[in-house]
């Protein structure tokens, strides 16, 4: 048996070795035995590329080109390659922007492709248009022993990424000023040196060793430094920036207070919310940007490309300055749909993920194909034990505005799911309210008392064929909050719902 295992291992090893040779053999087939020179030899044989050859050697990147690895070199001639930096590190970055690992054949590219260059930057190659970073490729796919040579008619200048553009912007822009204001040194225990421990075993850190540069927008919204990603960033003009801020400030109040400190918190929240709208995870030129684009924050943003006043082509996308780009309230402050099969489901003070719970009240997650998510939920209170005070569901953050509350519910079981009430005059009644979380300790959740949205209301639909979404109440919120909706039973009977919906009404809160 052992000799058969050894034989199989030997066969796999041979197949693996052959697979490793495929890339080189495929290249040899492409070259059709005409690639007798290396990339460096090809360049040195062409006197019109002597400036570039000299720069390769001076920068030390000839050590890469002379290695037995597959490369692609994008070579400008002497007429194009003239602005040569004296600093060796700058020269290395410049020359490195003309070399990428791997053999790239332009003629085989059917769509725009990003290539990682040896300097860490990326360039975009358009095979159908014979362009690399919008520079024309005058001669394509010259084969060499160790790759391909592409002749370009201009220098491929290393481009700043989008964040480098933001950091180095020399003009005046409230939008850019805000993005830069989110940068600073913060303490990171992951990198800090531990210099001791407290009596209860807590680490004591050397604070200075743990200070790192951070930017909240890059960390929480979009990392515009990432060279291997693509983005579009819109920078709205100052007047448009002020207009959006003033439009949304009433909806993003975070405190009921009217103090100066509260206004600072409201301002910070509003600026954070509106600037998320102008970053997109696709690279768009000014001419091809769509009229409606989904932001990285999942907001649909209408864009009039005729209002773009200035553009910058970055190594990881585009920056466009635009005179106005208003985001409609209904696109940004969206309805909230709370499915009752949500994992953030609570009965009294306990989070419930499954069906029945310990104690008397029984929770039932039911498969219902006609329900919006394929399920609905029944909290059954029919028992002689402790009764629950209703079903609590996490709704998420509401804005400072008025909301209409809706539910969709079916009573196909009468008073109890386990022990149905068969009396003809029985009507299931429930009411809707909301609450907020006080705290959580050891998986026990403490909520504030319920604030009512509706009176007790009949659940009249006996099946999903006749169920409709019903408006059950309305409530205004004067500041943002993390909200939980509370479906409360009448007496010892059940409560049920397919979902609960909160729909914003765009007018200033009344109280």
Phi, psi and omega in degrees: 000322183297322183293330178290322177297316179298322180295315179298318179299318180296319179297315179298322180295319179295316180297320179296317180297318179297321180297323180293337181272351187302316184300316181291319181293321177299319179296321180296322178295318180298316182291340178054042175064015179264348184273082181266349183245152174282170178301317181294321179294322176299315180294317182293338180279352182246106185297333182288358177244023185294325178299317181292320178299316180297320180293323178300314183289317181296323181284344181087002181281357173296337178293333176279314183296331182274358178284154179279059178230158182280131182221164168232130180246129179254102194254122171271147180280179185298326181293327181273326187261081185241326184275078187262120181291148178281328181291129186295322180294319176296320179296320180296320178295318180295309181296322180297342178279001180246008184226130174229150177287138180101148180271112182253123174257114184298321184296339182269355181278122180261351178212167181297132183233136175271133180244135177275120181270165184290346178270004179092350177275171176238147172236158179251129180248127177252100183294324182289332181256003182051052180231145170231118186049042178067011174262136182289135174268108187285324177223128186250152165057050172279117186284144174226169180300327184240035175144211179228147176252128177243126181264125183243153186264013175201163178289139175271086182293133176298126182265145173295146170283175186298320181290324176298324176297315180299315181295326186258008182295129186260352180276190177253130180201120177297324181297310180292321178301320179294314180301318179289334181291345181275002179269149177175172178272130178229159181274130178237107182296341181294331182251353184285150177277130177276124183249001178168185181221149176282173180299332180263015172089007178281139182291142173252125187254151166281107189302315184298324181289345182257007181277125180228155178281134178221155170225125187297324180294316180295322183284324191252340185245295181204129179277088184288000174274341190295114182286335183269009177240169177234142181217163163233133177240123173266133174249112182274145182298163186303317182294320178292323178298315179296320181297314179296319180299311182293330179291320187265344183305317180297336183270346183243036173287132182254356183216144176287348183286157177242023180284168178297321179294321178295321179296324177297319179294318178298318180297315180299317180296315182296315179297320178298317183292316186283328182287338176297336186289344191251017173245134184229146187269019175229145179274119179237132169285169180296330183277333185252007179291131182292166180281346177217120186230141177275123181283169177296343177264014177064037176248133177281119185247118175284135185229129172259102185295344177290346180267000177288126186255340184199144180225149176230128180269106183264169180290343179233029176142210184230147168245127178238126170275134185225140187287332178201144177202070183290139177255119181299146179304319184290343176278336189255315179262098193263160171300150178249122178250123182250105177282137183288345174277007179306146177286343178268069185238135186228142169241116189056241185259012189237138178279131185241124178253334183255215179269263185291152180242163178294138181102194189280311185296140181246129176261135184230111174272115189249138174284121179220098185305331181276350176288159188298324179251011182087359180219156162227183186219139176235127171258113186263126181252007186281099177190172179266000182268206181291135180262141177281157181265010177129180181255127181246132183231138180283123181264332184102195186274129175257150177277170179277080179200182178274143176233139167268138182254134179230156166220161169234122187215148180231128176255088178253021183219356185063227191288327184221138178289326180277323183232079185302140175273117186266002180294139187290334184267007181283137175230127177283129181233141179209162178226161184243140175213194178214165178206177174228156182278131176277304179194175178221128180226121178052045177066017171256122187256127181254120182251154171291161177301153182290137169257124186286143172252323182229162168281173174299131188232141180290137170261102191262338182290128181262353178202167179289342177296331182248001182284139176227160175285124184247133172282126185242355180170178181213148180208141177259142177240129183272348176206162180294149175200157176273110194255146171238132176268149188231114178261113189250138181274157174263118181068224184257017182272180185276168165234153182205155174193152168277310177201166173236138183233139174244121183245120183289144173246122191271081171208157184296143181303147185270339182213000000 
